[in-house]
Amino acid sequence: MDKNVKYEEAVAQLEEILRKMENNQLDIDSLTEQLKKAQQLVKLCKDKLTKTDEEIQKILNSEQQ
């Protein structure tokens, strides 16, 4: 998984995978592959959100001092 994927791109890819799953557009082989990709995308999004939250907290804490 490319760590340089932007958060918005990752979310869009997740939404596309979900849409295909909901419309039964994935065969069993593709489903397994897409679920693995979705799992990686979710982790990437969580990591980006955690990092952003930490950066915001540092900024807010430095302004309070």
C-alpha positions as a Markdown table, in Angstrom:
| # | Residue | x | y | z |
|---|---|---|---|---|
| 1 | Met | 0.0 | 0.0 | 0.0 |
| 2 | Asp | 1.4 | 3.4 | -1.0 |
| 3 | Lys | 1.7 | 5.5 | 2.1 |
| 4 | Asn | 1.6 | 8.6 | -0.1 |
| 5 | Val | -2.1 | 8.1 | -0.9 |
| 6 | Lys | -4.0 | 11.1 | 0.3 |
| 7 | Tyr | -6.8 | 10.5 | 2.9 |
| 8 | Glu | -9.5 | 11.6 | 0.4 |
| 9 | Glu | -8.2 | 9.2 | -2.2 |
| 10 | Ala | -8.2 | 6.3 | 0.3 |
| 11 | Val | -11.8 | 7.1 | 1.3 |
| 12 | Ala | -12.9 | 7.3 | -2.3 |
| 13 | Gln | -11.3 | 3.8 | -3.0 |
| 14 | Leu | -13.1 | 2.4 | 0.1 |
| 15 | Glu | -16.4 | 3.8 | -1.1 |
| 16 | Glu | -15.8 | 2.3 | -4.5 |
| 17 | Ile | -15.1 | -1.1 | -3.0 |
| 18 | Leu | -18.2 | -0.8 | -0.8 |
| 19 | Arg | -20.3 | 0.1 | -3.8 |
| 20 | Lys | -19.1 | -2.9 | -5.8 |
| 21 | Met | -19.8 | -5.2 | -2.8 |
| 22 | Glu | -23.3 | -3.8 | -2.3 |
| 23 | Asn | -24.1 | -4.3 | -6.0 |
| 24 | Asn | -22.7 | -7.8 | -6.1 |
| 25 | Gln | -20.1 | -6.8 | -8.8 |
| 26 | Leu | -17.2 | -8.8 | -7.3 |
| 27 | Asp | -16.6 | -12.5 | -7.9 |
| 28 | Ile | -15.3 | -14.5 | -5.0 |
| 29 | Asp | -11.6 | -14.1 | -6.0 |
| 30 | Ser | -12.0 | -10.3 | -6.5 |
| 31 | Leu | -13.9 | -10.1 | -3.2 |
| 32 | Thr | -11.0 | -11.5 | -1.2 |
| 33 | Glu | -8.6 | -9.2 | -2.9 |
| 34 | Gln | -10.8 | -6.1 | -2.5 |
| 35 | Leu | -11.4 | -6.9 | 1.2 |
| 36 | Lys | -7.6 | -7.1 | 1.8 |
| 37 | Lys | -7.2 | -3.8 | 0.0 |
| 38 | Ala | -10.0 | -2.2 | 2.0 |
| 39 | Gln | -8.4 | -3.4 | 5.3 |
| 40 | Gln | -5.1 | -1.7 | 4.2 |
| 41 | Leu | -7.0 | 1.5 | 3.3 |
| 42 | Val | -8.8 | 1.6 | 6.6 |
| 43 | Lys | -5.5 | 1.2 | 8.5 |
| 44 | Leu | -3.9 | 4.0 | 6.3 |
| 45 | Cys | -6.9 | 6.3 | 7.1 |
| 46 | Lys | -6.7 | 5.6 | 10.8 |
| 47 | Asp | -3.0 | 6.2 | 10.8 |
| 48 | Lys | -3.4 | 9.5 | 9.0 |
| 49 | Leu | -6.2 | 10.6 | 11.4 |
| 50 | Thr | -4.1 | 9.7 | 14.4 |
| 51 | Lys | -1.1 | 11.5 | 13.1 |
| 52 | Thr | -3.2 | 14.6 | 12.3 |
| 53 | Asp | -4.8 | 14.6 | 15.7 |
| 54 | Glu | -1.4 | 14.4 | 17.4 |
| 55 | Glu | -0.1 | 17.3 | 15.3 |
| 56 | Ile | -3.2 | 19.4 | 16.2 |
| 57 | Gln | -2.8 | 18.6 | 19.9 |
| 58 | Lys | 0.9 | 19.7 | 19.8 |
| 59 | Ile | -0.1 | 23.0 | 18.1 |
| 60 | Leu | -2.9 | 23.6 | 20.6 |
| 61 | Asn | -0.7 | 22.8 | 23.6 |
| 62 | Ser | 2.1 | 25.0 | 22.3 |
| 63 | Glu | -0.3 | 27.9 | 22.0 |
| 64 | Gln | -1.5 | 27.5 | 25.6 |
| 65 | Gln | 2.0 | 27.9 | 27.0 |
